[in-house]
Amino acid sequence: MTAPSAEALRLLPTIHSGDRLRFVRKRRSGVAVRTKANQAAPPADAAFPCRHPPTKVGVSELAEALARLNGLHEHLCPRQVLGVRIGLLAARELGFDVPLIDRRIHVVVETDGCFADGVTAATGCAIGHRTLRAIDYGKIAATLVDSGTGRAVRVWPSPDARCLARDYAADAGDRWHAQLTAYQAMPDEALLRWQTGTVAMAPSFSAIHPPPRVACEVCGEEIMGGRELTLDDRVFCRACSDGSYFAAD
């Protein structure tokens, strides 16, 4: 594995833990990429051929997305960077420039926390906009869906990403800082894996006009967005049907 040159790394935004995401203005040009001779092909069962192979990271695109995290976190961490990189790659594969202000794309994240904020910063999708949903599998992964066509792309980190981080940040003092630096510099093919497919979700996830509200026949509370369950022609909320996370005194 050949580490990126000092010149290539110099072109990246200067980002360190605890610096409140201040950025140094750098020349807008490419960053470290693998040459054809030393570029390792992703496993056949883990990735699909890209329409436009993402062989380098756009410096300004990445920096602008990371800067949008400034109001959410006091410092940058590797998972935020992964969220941004995953969001940018998935949007690029679907053919969208992000962040979007409409509801054409939707996102499913598979864990919460700072990773999900990174995906939001990259794509513009958010829970408050009804364009992001968290399904907690405990995985650093996200799926972007084109609500117009139904096409979807799921992206997750390469299993080798942590080990490869040292090759891209040899001067880092520890593994955490190596990952923070390397995840901003690594080519998509080294950092990430991705697949196309479809998403089976409730209709309201992509519907402009969500289903009408109904009332649970047990607790009487209102249910929105088609989340009710119908059993023997009776309507239940999921808490009354499956058991609630909340136990009243």
N, C-alpha and C positions, 0 to 999 in steps of 0.2 A: 504493500500500500504506500503510495507516494503522497506525502503531506502537501497541502497547498503552499505556494511560495509566500515569502514575507510580503512581497508586493501585493499579491492577491488578498491576503488577510488584511492589509492596510486599508483596502478599499471598503471593508465592512464598517458599519456604524460602530462606534466605540460604546460598548454596553457592558456594564459591570453590575454585580449584585450590590444593592444599596445605593445606587447613584440616582434614584428617582427617575430613571429612564431619560436622562439627558443625552442628547445625540450630538456628535461632532459631524459637521457637514463634510461630506467626502465627494470625490468626483463620481459622477454617475456612469459607471461602467461595470463590466462583468466581474464576477468573483471566481474563486477557485473552481475549476471544473476538471474532471478526469479526461485525459486524452483517450482516443480510440484504442491505443495500445494497452493502456492499463485499466480501462473501465471494465468492471466486472458486471456481467449480465445478471439481472435479478432472476431468482428461481422461477421456473416456468409456471409452477402452481401458485405463485404468490402475487404475480403482477401480470397485467395485460399490456400489449403493445400500445403505446401512446400515439395519438394522431400527430402531436408535435412533441417529441421526446423532451422532457424537462431536464436538460442537462446542466442548467445553471440557475442560480437564485438571483432574481432581480433585486439589486441592493436597495434602490429607493422604495420599491414595492414592499420589501420586508421591513425596512426601517419605518415606513409610514404606518404599517400595521402594528408594529411593536410600540410605536409612540402613542397609539390610541389606547394602550393599556395604562397609560400614565394616571388616569383618573380612577382606576380600579385597584392598582397595587402600588405599594411604595418601592418595590424592587422587582427586578426581572428574575425569573427562574427558568430552568430547562423545560418544565412542562408548559409554561406559557409559550415558549418558543415553538415547541412541538405543535401546540394548538394552532398557532399562526401558520406554520409551515403546512400542516395538514389542510387547513382551510384554503390556503392559497392554491395548493396543488389540486385539490378536488374541484375548486371553481374553475381553474384553468382547463381541466379535463372535460368539464361540462360546457366550456366555451363562454364563461361569464367573466366580466371585469368586476371586481369587488373592491370595496363593500357596495352592496346594492341597497337602494332605499325602497324598492318595491318588494313584493312577496313572491317573486318568481322562483327563488330557490329556498329550500327548507333544509334544516340540519337536524340530525339525530346524533347526539354525543353519548358515549357509552360510559362516562363517569362524570362526576361533578368537579368543582374546585377550579384551580387556576388554569387547567387545561381547557375547560369549557370557555373561560373568559378569553383565552387566546383564539379559539375558533370564532367567537363573536367578534373580536377585534378585526380578524381577517375578512369575515364574510358580511358583517352587518346584521346577521341573523341573531335574534334574541328571544328569550322567553316572553318578554313583554310585547313583542311584535307578533307573537304566535307563529314564529318561523323557526324556533329551536325547541327541541324536546330532549330531555335527559332520560335515558333508559340505563339504569345503573348496573352494568355488567362488571364494573371494576376494571375496565380496559381503557387504555389510551387509544381511542379510535373514534372516528366520526364518519358519518355518511351524509353527503350532500345529494339532494333530490331536486331535479328540474320539475317543478309542478306542472309545467306546460306539456312535457313529453313523457314524464314518468321515469326518465333515465336517472340512474343513481350511481354514485361512486363512493365506495368505502375505502378509507385510508387509515393506516396504522403504522407505527414505527417498525423498522426492521429489527429482528431479534439481535442483530449484531451492532446496532447503533451505539450502545454504550461502550462496547469494546473498541469500536472504530473512532470514538471521540478523541482518544489520545493521539491518533495519527493526525488529527486536524487541529489539535491544541496541545502540542508537546510541552509548552512552557507553563501550562496551567498548574496551580499549586496542588490541586486535589481533583478527584473525579467529578465533583459537582461543578466546579468552575470549568473543567474541561468540557463537560456536556453543555454548559451554558454557551461557551464560545463555539464549539464545534457544530452544534445544532443550527447555528446561523450560517455556517460556511459549507456544510456537507451538501453534495449534489443530491437531488431528489432520489436517484436510484440507490444511493448508499444509505440514506436516512430513512426512507419510507418504502412501504409496500401498498399496492392498491388494486382494486378489482371493480368491475362494473356489475350492475345487477338491477334489481327492483326492490322496492320497500313496501311491505304490507303494514299499513297503518290505518288508524281510524279515518274515515272520510274527512273529518273536520280539520285534519292536519294540513291539508292543501286546499280546502274549500274556501272560497271567498265568502260565501254565506254559510256559516256553520249550521248544523241541525238545530231544530227548536229546543228550547228548554223543557224539561219534564221534571216531575216531582217523584221522589222515592216513596213507595207505598209503606215503608216501615218507619223511617225517621221524618218523612215529610220535607226534607231539604231539597233544594233545587239542584238539578244536574245539568251541566252545560256541555256543549261540544260533542254530543253523541257518546258520552262515557257511561251511559246507563247499561244495565243488564236486564234482559227480558226473559223471564222464566215462567212458563205456563201462563202466558199473557199478563203477567204481573211485572211491574217495573221496579227495579232495585238499584240503589247506588252500590258501588263496589265495596264500600265499607260495611254496609249491612249484609251484603251477599258473601263476601270473602273474609270479613273480619277487619277491624280498624286498627291502625297504629296507635290510636288514642284511647285510653281507658279512663272514663269519668270517675270521680270520687263518689 
